[in-house]
Structures are given as structure tokens and as C-alpha cells.
Amino acid sequence: MTHDAIRTLGQLRASGYKPRSVKEELRDNLISKLRTKQDVFPGIFGYEETVIPELQRAILAGHHINLLGLRGQAKTRIARLLINLLDEYVPVVEGSELNDDPMQPLSVFARNLIAEKGDDTPVAWWPRLDRYTEKLATPDVSVADLIGDADPIKAATLKLPYSDERVIHFGLIPRAHRGIFVINELPDLQARIQVSLFNILQEGDIQIRGFKVRLPLDIQFVFTANPEDYTNRGSIVTPLKDRIDAQIITHYPKSIEIGKRITKQEARIKEEQKGLVTSNEIIHDLVEQVAIEARGSEFVDAKSGVSARLTISAYEQVIAGAERRALINGEKRTYVRVADFISAVPAITGKVELVYEGEQEGAGIVAEKLMGKAIRTLFLNYFPDPDKAKKLKNRPSPYKTVQEWFGNGNTLDILHDAHVNDYRAALDKVPGLRDIVTELHPKEDADTTYFLMEFLLHGLAEHSLISRNRLTAGAQFKDLLSSMFTMPSFGDDDDEDEEEQKPRRRR
């Protein structure tokens, strides 16, 4: 008999239904998925050998879980995926606000209804998606919100004392009975509110306004938290920490490849953007490398962390920048440029927390430095190391022709919104630039070749062979020595007044 055909308690008994706790349900369904080699947490990358095995062990042990880690480490995503380990539907006493199991009624309403109607008690079916409750811990959360409170209107209407369970207006946690309850950012919950969770986690009863109500709630608790040394707004009180059975430490992607998989999955790239903009793996690598550089930067607060949202937002802005250029120039298709990567600074400035807020190293300058370091690091994956090339005595540096051209007083402006023809013509002006790229990457198509030519210029600037100056609408490349007497380099410190810089910048 299918669940649709079961509408009364009698039919439920006849079907052979046996009650299970939510922890048993999660455990049994996890065992089934593990035996059939199913992906238990789809879309979670980089945790296959660390977080996910620990999480599975906690579920098999029937533990309440605390996911501890810096921001942007998929803690909430993991908690929400636990829904997939619940049964598709479970029976409840129809009309009960605590989602009572018809075979194990908990509330006064359900017990009285079953006593009155017996096997004719109506049964409803509760879908798994509705069995997940999530609450963000904020300082204004009260015990009434989480546990409940006596309702004076009910008490007056029913002429009952406050000690009677029937006058209680239940909070979020009792209403999550037989489901998963998640509290995000647990340290932000006031200590006195955390104390109210003690009995629920350990003894299973709740107390409202001094009256003890024995409610053996069946709930899988999942908490998320930032490390306490970062969250200065509060901490998890020790007795509560003691009652949370498993504390699982999350982490950032351990490689660029894992980061790229996450970014590609999460970035919201529209279909029209995919048709208009052609991307490449180098751009993906650059975006991921920015996050890696930020996590090791002396200017970025390591305790705050650098969220995966940085790379997702940055990549979205890279594609949006290329799209905007194509729309302005009336192009039916365009190829990403290093300029699109550099113009994604706004996606980074809000995602990094500086060590010295308000100091000379502003968020914008730090973002530019991080982008410059990403270019410098990845440059060596595609071109010879300029520092080693300088030391070779038996042959000249492969970059000599390019350097000499700039050394002769030539400059090159690469504007963000330049038409493809102007962009290519500008790069073709530099003698020897194409030769370096075609020699090292002979099989690349024209779009990728020009991208690598631009990338080469930025890399040479990062290795101090030429200079790169920031323009309002792009970047200017010139000889390193001459730049010392003109504009500040992209991403370098700038102590001059803004008014003194304005005449020197290209508009």
C-alpha cells in the first residue's frame, strides 16, 4: 500500500509501519547510499577525504553536529544536503503542530485525538523538504522564538493555567520535531539563549516560564560556527559545546583545480553570456589564484578568512566585463582578456577584511596587489622565468626585443573597452611579442594567442622588466625607468595627492 492510500491510523497499522527516530532514519538511508556507492553530498568538492567521512561517521553514530570553519566553506550547504538522507514522506497526525508520529504521539492534541477516534484518526504525510528548519542566530533571538512561550490569549480563552501544556505557543525547535534543525552562526546566539538548549540536547525536555513540560523531542541538530578567536561577538558556552557530540572542521579548497570546480558550479553565468563570451582556463586559474594569494597575504586578516564567494563573484564580473565590452562595440562574440580580470576589483574589495582598516593600504590597492601576485605566480606556468633568463650568459633573454622596444621610449595603452580590432592592433605594435607566444604555444588559436600576448605584458610588468601604469579606462605599458618619473605602477603605493595625479592619467 502506497503512502497516498494510507489516510487513517488503522490503515497505517495494517501497512506494517514502524516508527523510527530521525537519527535512525538518517543512519539507515546513509547506509543504503554508502552500500550502493551513491554520492551522499552532491556538489561538495574538496571534502571527499576530510569533512565528508567525518560527517558520515557522525551520522552513523547518531550525533548532533557542529560545523566549524571560516566563512564561505559550504557549512550551510552541507547542512541543507542532509535533507537527502530523510525519507521522502513520513506519517503525522493530521492537524498536530508538533508533527506527531501517529504511533508515538507527543502533544496533548495528538494524544487526545487518538484517544477519541482510535484507528479512524486522520493521518497526513509530511514531505522531507518541510522537515528542515534553519535559523540564523542573531542577538535578538529569544527563548520564545526557539522554545516557545505561554500564550495568554489561549489561557484566557480555554480558561487554563499557564502550567497547562495546551496554552503553550511552541517555538521553532518543538515545531521541528522529527526533522533537522540548523542554527547558523551559533556563537552569535546570546549565552542565556544557548543555555535554553541544554535540556533539549541532553534530557529532551523543555521548560517554559518555570513549568517543566516533558517533551522528548526527536530532532537532529546541526550547528555552524566561525572559530571563536575570530567571532568577537560571542562564543559557544562550554556546557553547550560539551553536549554537541561531533565538531567537524571545514576548510578551503586545497588546490586550484578544486576551487575551479566550485566556482564553475556556483557562478551564475547566464545563457546569453555563454553565447557571447568565450572564456579560457587561464582566467579561471587567475581568479582562483587571487583567493590563494589573499589567504596568505599580510594585508588580509587570516582569522576572517577569504570566502569562496570571492572567486565566484570575481568570475561573474570577469564575464560581465567582457559582455559589456561586446555590447558597447556591437560585437556578436568576444573573448575574455586580462583586462576583464583586472576590472573585477569591486568583486574582491568587499570580500577581504584588512588587518589594518583605514591605513594606507586601502581595499582597492590590496585587491590590485593580490591580482598582480596572481598574474606573477601563474606567468611562470606559461612563460620562462624572467629572473632566470637574466642570468643566462650564453643566450639573450627571450624578452629582450620587447624590453628594448619599450626602452626606446615607446608606450602601449590597452583599454578595457577597446574594440577587438584596436585591441589586436595595439598588441601587434610590440615587436617580438607574438614571436614569444607562438614559439611556446604554437597550437593556440588567434583569440588565445592575443590573450597570451596581453598576459605576457602583464607578467613582464609583475617581474619588473617593464612598467604597467593604471589608467582610468585601462593600463599603460612603458619602460620601467621612465615610469619612475611619471605615474605610479598598477597596485603600487601612491603617496601623491589625487589632484597631482589627475593631469597624468589618461581619460
ABEGO torsion letter per residue (X at the ends): XBAAABABAAAAAAAGBBBBBAAAAAAAAAAAAAAAGBBABBGBBGAAABAAAAAAAAAAAGBBBBBBBBBGAGAAAAAAAAAAABBABBBBBBGBAAGBBAABBABAAAAAAAAAAEAABBBBBBBAAAABBBBBBBAABBAAAAAEBBBAAAAAAAGBBAABAAABBBBAAAAABGBBBBBBGAAABBAAAAAAAAAAAAAGBBBBGGBBBBBBBBBBBBBBBBBAAABAAEBBBAAAAAABABBBBBBBBABAAAAAAAAAAABBBBAAAAAABBBBAAAAAAAAAAAAAAAABAABBAAAEBBAAAAAAAAAAAAAAAAAAAAAAGBABBBBBAAAAAAAAAAAAAABBBABBGBABBAAAAAAAAAAAAAAAAAAAABBBAAAAAABAABBBAAAAAAAAAAAGBBBBBBAABBAAAAAAAAAABBGAAAAAAAABAABBAAAAAAAAAAAAAAAAAAGABBBBBBAAEBBBBBAAAAAABBBBBGBBBABBAAAAAAABBX
